[in-house]
Amino acid sequence: MPAPRTAPRTVLLTGAAGGLGTLMRGLLPAYGYTLRLLDVRPIEGEPDAITADLGDKDALREAVRGVDAVIHLAGISLESTFEKILKANIEGTYNLYEAAREEGIGRVVFASSNHAVGFTPRPEGEAPHGPGALIPIDTPHRPDTFYGLSKAFGEDLAQFYWDKHGLETVSVRIGSCFLEPTSVRMLSVWMSPGDGARLFHAALTAEHVGHSVVYGSSANTRLWWDLSTARALGYEPQDDSEQYAEKLIADQGELDPRNPDHAHLGGPFVTSPPMWPY
């Protein structure tokens, strides 16, 4: 396990008004971080938050100036038209990386997604029903949506900025970070908010990450993917979704491998993805 580097003091949190951003606003300060908040929408109760679009290069440059690291959560988090995804997730992420490069920021934690590999078949016979093989971190990109495609792009962009400019990134393929799982599929990919904060903290403080890609979830009994690269950062998940399994299965039934939504890692994103409402 790598020794922790000096913890960043000030971290820019983009997408701070979103669901995950709101959770991390409440949890990350306990690790000693001062958060600088940015979102396209005003954040209630946060008068010092920066309200800016990812297309505003001057605002992004000002937002990253003087911070020690960036957690990049901003962008469209569901499916949308390619034009909207292109502007927010692809061009917006490029603009963020350019601002970080110009200001000499050394570390970005990028919110990637399991949907970058969403057409990957899910393991069969997963625990507790059998010893299913875990999906490795080097599984090829198989995006299930334009949204997933933008996350695959973000991972490749992060690799380029490391190779070309020495800007380090941990790309976290987040499963579902909610207070508790809401579907049987989510039992396998759920990341508790507490574990989310632990993983982001590990990603900010691990030494010599270069560009590392990790899966983001708790240590779920029904886990589908390999957490070894996340653990190598120093991440020690504390939670497990299994406490919610009995009720969810009683309500929804077990996953059916004949159903495409159940047969692939990306779940319903492979057939009928939820659409961004804006």
Secondary structure, 3 states (H helix, E strand, C coil): CCCECCCCCEEEEECCCCHHHHHHHHHHHHHCCEEEEEECCCCCCCCCCEECCCCCHHHHHHHHCCCCEEEECCCCCCECCHHHHHHHHHHHHHHHHHHHHHCCCCEEEEEEEHHHHCCCECCCCCCCCCCCCCECCCCCCCCCCHHHHHHHHHHHHHHHHHHHHCCEEEEEEECECCCCCCCCCHHHHECCHHHHHHHHHHHHHECCCCEEEEEECCCCCCCCECCHHHHHCCCCCCCCHHHHHHHHHHHHCCCCCCCHHHHECCHHHHCCCCECCC
